[in-house]
Amino acid sequence: MPMRLVRLPQVRLLLQALSSQVNLAELVADFARGVEAADSRHPRAVNVRSKQPYQIGLGPHTEARTVALVLEEMRVAHGSRYESCVSEVPYVGAPRKKCDLCWGEAPDYEWAIEIKMIRMLGDNGKPNDNLPTHILSPYPGHRSALTDCEKLLASGLGKRKAVLMYGYDYPDWPLEPLVEAFEKLARDRVSLAERVQEPFQGLVHPVHQQGAVLAWEVR
């Protein structure tokens, strides 16, 4: 059988794709370990309205605060790797809109990443019925993970784009059905790479005890 020749541009594209997946996989794995490390410090969130403290653990914290605490742990564990991670970066031409995380050297960041939290239950264990809208809504006003895919592609931010989710898993409210629904809807709109996933576990909160970090490159 004759040997098949591979053109140089194809080799470059293949190497670029492999490199991007490795980098994203590293980020996902390190984020999961960062969740566990941040939780091990027994942080305590406070309800903004009532000023009452939630139960101890990372789970009740807001998305923004969780990302800040996790990124802090990632920098402690892998200093040089995440020194160039920046939160809340303004989108090109739309400074009021912020990208959750950019990774690389400014202004041409290697990655522009939108982050979403999946937390189906509250501090008291009661369901959060509005959460699926935060992931699956087709309306830009809801700022869902689905519309984040298109927002990233339309932006001039980052050489590569990705959506990252961290979610808590519960016996009666598993992550997988919601994640699969997102993948099916997103692939009707954009080119979504294969999922990169890493579990986390052993968290101290009585409700939010385990889960996973998931990410997809968006092309």
N, C-alpha and C positions, 0 to 999 in steps of 0.2 A: 504494500500500500504506500503510495507516495506521501512524503511528509508535507503537511500543510504549513505554508508560510504565513506568519503573522506580521502585519505591517506595523511599523514603528509607532504611528499615532494610536493604533489599537492597544499596543503594549503600554503606552503612556496613560491612556484612559483607564486600563485595567489596574495599573499600579496606583493611580490616583484614587480609584474607587476603593481598593483594598486599604490604602492608607487612611482614607476618611472613615471607613468602618472601624478600623482598629482604634482610631482616636475617639470616636463616639462610644465605642464599647468600653474604653478606659474611663471615660467620663461617667458613664452609667454605673459601672462597677464602683468607682470611687464615690459617687453620689450616694449609693446604697450604704457603703461603709460609713459615710459621713452622717447619714440618718441615724445609724446605730450609735455612733460616737456622740452625736449631739444629744440624743435621747438619754445616754448613760449619765449625762450631767444633771438629769432630773430638772429640766427647765419647766417653768410654770407660766402659762399664758393667763391673761386677765380679760374678762368680757368687757369690751369697749363701752357698752351701754350701761350695764349694771355695776361695773367695776369689781365684780366678784371673781375670784380666782377659779380657774378650771382645775381639774384633777392633774396631778403631776404627769409630765410626759410631753414629747414633741407633738403628738397627734393634734391637740386643740389649737396649735399656733396657726396663724394666717400663712397663706402661701408665701408672701414676701418675707415674713420673719423666718419661716422654715428654711427658705433658700439661703438667707443670710447666715443662719446658724450652721447649716450644712456646709456652705462654702468656707466658712471659718475653719471647720474641722478638716476639710479637704486641703486647705493651705497649710495647716499644721502638719498633716501627714505627708503631703507631697508638695512642699513649698514652691519649688521652681515651676512645676507643671501648671499651677493655677494662679500664679502671680498676675497673669495677663487676663484673667476672668473679670469682667466688669458687669455689674448689674444696672438695669434701668438705662439703657443706651437709647437716645432719641433716634427715631427713624429718619432717614434722609428725606428732606422736604416736608416732614411732618413732625416737628420737634415735640409736639404735645403727646404723640404716641411713643411709647417706650418699649424697646425689646428687653425681655426679661434677663437675658444673659448673652454677652458676646465674649468670645474666647479667641485670643490672638492679639496681634499688634494693631492698634488703632492707626488710621481710620479704616484700613482694609482688613477687618477682622477675618480670621479663618472661618469661624462659625458664628452665625446668628441663631440663637435658640430661644424659642418660646416655651414656657413651662406652665403646666397645669397640674393642680392637685385633684386627686380623686378621693373623696372622703364621704362615703355614703351615710355614715352615722355620726351623730353629734357626741359631745362629751358625756351625755346621759344615755347613750345607746339608741336614741330615737332616730328614725330615718330622715335624711335630708332630701326631700323630694325634688328640689330644684337643681340638684347636682348634674343630672344628665344633660340639662340645657347648657351647662358650662363646658361640656365636652362635645355635644352633637349638634347644637343649634346651627342652622344655615344662615342665620341673620348676623351680619357684622356687628350690630349693636350689642349683641350678647357676648362678644369677644370670646368665642368658643375655640376649642382646639381645632375644630374643623375649619373655621374661617381664618385661624392663625396660619394654616398651611398656605392659603392664597395670599394672605397679607405678607408673609415672608418672601414669597416668590416675586411679588410686585415691588418689594422694597429694594433699595440699592445697598442694603446692609449685609455684610458677610459674603465671603466667597462661596460658602456652603451654608445650607439652612437645615434646621432640625426642629422637631417638636419633641419635647421631653415631658413625660408625666411621672409623677410619683403617686402611688395609690395605696390605700390601706385595704386589706383583704379581711372579710368577715365570713363566717360559715353560711349565713343566709343572704349575704350580699357580696358575692365574689366579684373580683375585678374583671375576669375574663370576658363575660358577655358584653360589658360596656366597651371594653377595649376592642373586641372583634367588630362591634357595630361602628366604632370610629374608623377602623381600618377599611371596612367596606364602603362607607360613605366617602372617606378621603380619597380612595383610589378611583372614584368616579370623577374627581376634580383635579387631582395632581398625580404625579408619579411619586409614590411612596415606597421607599426602600424597605427591605425586610426589617422586622422588629429586632431591636437589641434589648435584652431584658436581664435584670439582676434582682434577686429577692433580698429583702431585709427582714429581720425577725428579732425576737427577744426584747421588744420595747416595754417600757414600764407602765404605760397607761392601761387601765383595765379593759378598754374598748379597742383602742388603736394599738394593736400588739405586733402586727406583721403586715407585710405587703411587698411591693416591688417597684423598681424604677424601670421605666420603659422609654425607648426613644426610636425615632424614625428619621432618616435623612429625607428631606423633601426636595424633589427635583422638578 
